[in-house]
Amino acid sequence: MLDLLCGKDPLELGLRTYEGWNITAFLDHLSSCEKCSKSKESLIDKLNSIIGGEDIGERP
């Protein structure tokens, strides 16, 4: 499970449903949440590992 820095529940926010993760809602939350936006890259990396994406390594 992905723990958001703001402490809110991804299920209650609609970021995760029975079908899986809602990527658009997740990115919207990162943009609008002050606490989560501070660690945007880290949270995206965590979600990427959860959904089975490739590790892209260091960002420029």
N, CA, C and O atoms as CSV, one atom per row, in Angstrom:
chain,resi,resn,atom,element,x,y,z
A,1,MET,N,N,0.845,-1.180,0.000
A,1,MET,CA,C,0.000,0.000,0.000
A,1,MET,C,C,0.890,1.243,0.000
A,1,MET,O,O,1.991,1.235,0.552
A,2,LEU,N,N,0.413,2.264,-0.604
A,2,LEU,CA,C,1.132,3.529,-0.704
A,2,LEU,C,C,0.638,4.471,0.386
A,2,LEU,O,O,-0.549,4.791,0.444
A,3,ASP,N,N,1.542,4.911,1.247
A,3,ASP,CA,C,1.192,5.857,2.305
A,3,ASP,C,C,1.456,7.270,1.817
A,3,ASP,O,O,2.590,7.629,1.498
A,4,LEU,N,N,0.403,8.064,1.762
A,4,LEU,CA,C,0.538,9.458,1.352
A,4,LEU,C,C,1.084,10.281,2.513
A,4,LEU,O,O,0.749,10.025,3.670
A,5,LEU,N,N,1.912,11.254,2.212
A,5,LEU,CA,C,2.520,12.077,3.249
A,5,LEU,C,C,1.505,12.920,4.004
A,5,LEU,O,O,1.750,13.319,5.142
A,6,CYS,N,N,0.375,13.189,3.380
A,6,CYS,CA,C,-0.665,13.985,4.028
A,6,CYS,C,C,-1.475,13.149,5.014
A,6,CYS,O,O,-2.254,13.688,5.799
A,7,GLY,N,N,-1.289,11.831,4.970
A,7,GLY,CA,C,-1.993,10.945,5.877
A,7,GLY,C,C,-3.373,10.518,5.408
A,7,GLY,O,O,-4.052,9.755,6.095
A,8,LYS,N,N,-3.791,10.996,4.253
A,8,LYS,CA,C,-5.122,10.642,3.746
A,8,LYS,C,C,-5.100,9.255,3.110
A,8,LYS,O,O,-4.056,8.767,2.677
A,9,ASP,N,N,-6.258,8.643,3.067
A,9,ASP,CA,C,-6.416,7.294,2.538
A,9,ASP,C,C,-6.634,7.342,1.026
A,9,ASP,O,O,-7.574,7.989,0.563
A,10,PRO,N,N,-5.776,6.665,0.243
A,10,PRO,CA,C,-5.943,6.652,-1.210
A,10,PRO,C,C,-7.315,6.138,-1.661
A,10,PRO,O,O,-7.837,6.581,-2.684
A,11,LEU,N,N,-7.892,5.216,-0.911
A,11,LEU,CA,C,-9.220,4.701,-1.266
A,11,LEU,C,C,-10.281,5.779,-1.112
A,11,LEU,O,O,-11.134,5.941,-1.985
A,12,GLU,N,N,-10.234,6.513,-0.017
A,12,GLU,CA,C,-11.211,7.572,0.225
A,12,GLU,C,C,-11.069,8.715,-0.776
A,12,GLU,O,O,-12.057,9.363,-1.121
A,13,LEU,N,N,-9.857,8.962,-1.240
A,13,LEU,CA,C,-9.612,10.027,-2.213
A,13,LEU,C,C,-9.947,9.601,-3.644
A,13,LEU,O,O,-9.949,10.428,-4.555
A,14,GLY,N,N,-10.226,8.329,-3.839
A,14,GLY,CA,C,-10.514,7.824,-5.180
A,14,GLY,C,C,-9.264,7.561,-5.999
A,14,GLY,O,O,-9.335,7.407,-7.219
A,15,LEU,N,N,-8.122,7.509,-5.334
A,15,LEU,CA,C,-6.864,7.255,-6.035
A,15,LEU,C,C,-6.709,5.773,-6.351
A,15,LEU,O,O,-6.035,5.383,-7.305
A,16,ARG,N,N,-7.349,4.970,-5.526
A,16,ARG,CA,C,-7.321,3.528,-5.737
A,16,ARG,C,C,-8.746,3.002,-5.664
A,16,ARG,O,O,-9.511,3.361,-4.770
A,17,THR,N,N,-9.084,2.153,-6.610
A,17,THR,CA,C,-10.415,1.551,-6.651
A,17,THR,C,C,-10.256,0.037,-6.726
A,17,THR,O,O,-9.137,-0.477,-6.709
A,18,TYR,N,N,-11.357,-0.659,-6.809
A,18,TYR,CA,C,-11.299,-2.116,-6.947
A,18,TYR,C,C,-10.630,-2.520,-8.258
A,18,TYR,O,O,-10.152,-3.647,-8.386
A,19,GLU,N,N,-10.592,-1.617,-9.224
A,19,GLU,CA,C,-9.964,-1.899,-10.518
A,19,GLU,C,C,-8.465,-1.628,-10.520
A,19,GLU,O,O,-7.754,-2.104,-11.405
A,20,GLY,N,N,-7.982,-0.879,-9.553
A,20,GLY,CA,C,-6.564,-0.544,-9.500
A,20,GLY,C,C,-6.367,0.930,-9.193
A,20,GLY,O,O,-7.242,1.576,-8.616
A,21,TRP,N,N,-5.230,1.453,-9.578
A,21,TRP,CA,C,-4.885,2.841,-9.285
A,21,TRP,C,C,-5.401,3.769,-10.375
A,21,TRP,O,O,-5.317,3.458,-11.563
A,22,ASN,N,N,-5.928,4.898,-9.962
A,22,ASN,CA,C,-6.374,5.945,-10.878
A,22,ASN,C,C,-5.210,6.932,-10.995
A,22,ASN,O,O,-5.040,7.812,-10.151
A,23,ILE,N,N,-4.424,6.772,-12.041
A,23,ILE,CA,C,-3.191,7.549,-12.199
A,23,ILE,C,C,-3.486,9.041,-12.319
A,23,ILE,O,O,-2.770,9.858,-11.741
A,24,THR,N,N,-4.517,9.403,-13.053
A,24,THR,CA,C,-4.867,10.816,-13.215
A,24,THR,C,C,-5.222,11.439,-11.875
A,24,THR,O,O,-4.760,12.535,-11.560
A,25,ALA,N,N,-6.034,10.756,-11.087
A,25,ALA,CA,C,-6.409,11.269,-9.765
A,25,ALA,C,C,-5.188,11.357,-8.854
A,25,ALA,O,O,-5.062,12.296,-8.068
A,26,PHE,N,N,-4.294,10.383,-8.960
A,26,PHE,CA,C,-3.070,10.388,-8.157
A,26,PHE,C,C,-2.215,11.613,-8.492
A,26,PHE,O,O,-1.751,12.313,-7.592
A,27,LEU,N,N,-2.009,11.868,-9.779
A,27,LEU,CA,C,-1.200,13.019,-10.189
A,27,LEU,C,C,-1.877,14.338,-9.827
A,27,LEU,O,O,-1.207,15.297,-9.443
A,28,ASP,N,N,-3.195,14.389,-9.947
A,28,ASP,CA,C,-3.936,15.588,-9.535
A,28,ASP,C,C,-3.760,15.844,-8.044
A,28,ASP,O,O,-3.590,16.986,-7.616
A,29,HIS,N,N,-3.801,14.771,-7.258
A,29,HIS,CA,C,-3.614,14.923,-5.813
A,29,HIS,C,C,-2.211,15.455,-5.508
A,29,HIS,O,O,-2.052,16.338,-4.666
A,30,LEU,N,N,-1.209,14.925,-6.184
A,30,LEU,CA,C,0.160,15.391,-5.948
A,30,LEU,C,C,0.307,16.875,-6.271
A,30,LEU,O,O,1.064,17.586,-5.611
A,31,SER,N,N,-0.408,17.333,-7.274
A,31,SER,CA,C,-0.342,18.747,-7.657
A,31,SER,C,C,-1.078,19.648,-6.679
A,31,SER,O,O,-0.674,20.790,-6.456
A,32,SER,N,N,-2.150,19.140,-6.099
A,32,SER,CA,C,-2.989,19.992,-5.251
A,32,SER,C,C,-2.695,19.882,-3.756
A,32,SER,O,O,-3.089,20.760,-2.988
A,33,CYS,N,N,-2.020,18.834,-3.337
A,33,CYS,CA,C,-1.749,18.624,-1.910
A,33,CYS,C,C,-0.366,19.174,-1.558
A,33,CYS,O,O,0.645,18.729,-2.103
A,34,GLU,N,N,-0.331,20.127,-0.657
A,34,GLU,CA,C,0.933,20.771,-0.288
A,34,GLU,C,C,1.944,19.775,0.283
A,34,GLU,O,O,3.122,19.816,-0.073
A,35,LYS,N,N,1.493,18.887,1.161
A,35,LYS,CA,C,2.409,17.929,1.791
A,35,LYS,C,C,2.936,16.903,0.791
A,35,LYS,O,O,4.135,16.629,0.752
A,36,CYS,N,N,2.050,16.344,-0.006
A,36,CYS,CA,C,2.458,15.308,-0.955
A,36,CYS,C,C,3.291,15.874,-2.105
A,36,CYS,O,O,4.166,15.187,-2.633
A,37,SER,N,N,3.025,17.113,-2.493
A,37,SER,CA,C,3.763,17.693,-3.621
A,37,SER,C,C,5.240,17.891,-3.299
A,37,SER,O,O,6.067,17.967,-4.208
A,38,LYS,N,N,5.576,17.975,-2.010
A,38,LYS,CA,C,6.979,18.143,-1.620
A,38,LYS,C,C,7.804,16.892,-1.914
A,38,LYS,O,O,9.020,16.981,-2.087
A,39,SER,N,N,7.163,15.738,-1.972
A,39,SER,CA,C,7.855,14.477,-2.263
A,39,SER,C,C,7.250,13.789,-3.477
A,39,SER,O,O,7.111,12.566,-3.512
A,40,LYS,N,N,6.895,14.587,-4.461
A,40,LYS,CA,C,6.219,14.089,-5.662
A,40,LYS,C,C,7.003,12.961,-6.337
A,40,LYS,O,O,6.430,11.918,-6.651
A,41,GLU,N,N,8.293,13.156,-6.561
A,41,GLU,CA,C,9.084,12.148,-7.271
A,41,GLU,C,C,9.147,10.842,-6.500
A,41,GLU,O,O,9.049,9.764,-7.088
A,42,SER,N,N,9.310,10.933,-5.197
A,42,SER,CA,C,9.371,9.734,-4.363
A,42,SER,C,C,8.058,8.960,-4.406
A,42,SER,O,O,8.060,7.735,-4.524
A,43,LEU,N,N,6.942,9.671,-4.312
A,43,LEU,CA,C,5.636,9.011,-4.353
A,43,LEU,C,C,5.357,8.399,-5.724
A,43,LEU,O,O,4.775,7.318,-5.815
A,44,ILE,N,N,5.768,9.081,-6.782
A,44,ILE,CA,C,5.600,8.530,-8.130
A,44,ILE,C,C,6.439,7.261,-8.282
A,44,ILE,O,O,5.974,6.279,-8.861
A,45,ASP,N,N,7.667,7.275,-7.769
A,45,ASP,CA,C,8.517,6.086,-7.827
A,45,ASP,C,C,7.889,4.920,-7.065
A,45,ASP,O,O,7.929,3.780,-7.529
A,46,LYS,N,N,7.309,5.205,-5.895
A,46,LYS,CA,C,6.659,4.153,-5.109
A,46,LYS,C,C,5.469,3.574,-5.862
A,46,LYS,O,O,5.297,2.356,-5.915
A,47,LEU,N,N,4.650,4.443,-6.442
A,47,LEU,CA,C,3.500,3.957,-7.205
A,47,LEU,C,C,3.969,3.147,-8.406
A,47,LEU,O,O,3.383,2.112,-8.723
A,48,ASN,N,N,5.002,3.601,-9.064
A,48,ASN,CA,C,5.552,2.894,-10.218
A,48,ASN,C,C,5.978,1.477,-9.833
A,48,ASN,O,O,5.737,0.531,-10.584
A,49,SER,N,N,6.607,1.328,-8.674
A,49,SER,CA,C,7.028,-0.008,-8.250
A,49,SER,C,C,5.823,-0.875,-7.886
A,49,SER,O,O,5.858,-2.090,-8.082
A,50,ILE,N,N,4.764,-0.268,-7.362
A,50,ILE,CA,C,3.557,-1.021,-7.013
A,50,ILE,C,C,2.868,-1.557,-8.265
A,50,ILE,O,O,2.414,-2.701,-8.287
A,51,ILE,N,N,2.792,-0.733,-9.301
A,51,ILE,CA,C,2.061,-1.149,-10.505
A,51,ILE,C,C,2.944,-1.904,-11.493
A,51,ILE,O,O,2.475,-2.327,-12.549
A,52,GLY,N,N,4.220,-2.074,-11.154
A,52,GLY,CA,C,5.087,-2.902,-11.979
A,52,GLY,C,C,5.784,-2.183,-13.104
A,52,GLY,O,O,6.195,-2.810,-14.081
A,53,GLY,N,N,5.926,-0.879,-12.987
A,53,GLY,CA,C,6.635,-0.123,-14.011
A,53,GLY,C,C,8.134,-0.319,-13.909
A,53,GLY,O,O,8.644,-0.820,-12.907
A,54,GLU,N,N,8.824,0.077,-14.950
A,54,GLU,CA,C,10.279,-0.042,-14.967
A,54,GLU,C,C,10.911,1.061,-14.148
A,54,GLU,O,O,10.384,2.171,-14.062
A,55,ASP,N,N,12.052,0.744,-13.544
A,55,ASP,CA,C,12.821,1.737,-12.811
A,55,ASP,C,C,13.599,2.557,-13.827
A,55,ASP,O,O,14.401,2.019,-14.590
A,56,ILE,N,N,13.356,3.866,-13.833
A,56,ILE,CA,C,14.042,4.711,-14.811
A,56,ILE,C,C,15.307,5.329,-14.238
A,56,ILE,O,O,15.999,6.081,-14.925
A,57,GLY,N,N,15.612,5.019,-12.990
A,57,GLY,CA,C,16.837,5.510,-12.389
A,57,GLY,C,C,16.758,6.976,-12.028
A,57,GLY,O,O,15.678,7.529,-11.824
A,58,GLU,N,N,17.914,7.587,-11.953
A,58,GLU,CA,C,18.002,9.001,-11.572
A,58,GLU,C,C,17.412,9.895,-12.645
A,58,GLU,O,O,17.568,9.656,-13.842
A,59,ARG,N,N,16.733,10.925,-12.183
A,59,ARG,CA,C,16.202,11.933,-13.108
A,59,ARG,C,C,17.216,13.065,-13.218
A,59,ARG,O,O,17.915,13.381,-12.256
A,60,PRO,N,N,17.286,13.660,-14.380
A,60,PRO,CA,C,18.253,14.765,-14.546
A,60,PRO,C,C,17.887,15.968,-13.714
A,60,PRO,O,O,18.594,16.975,-13.741
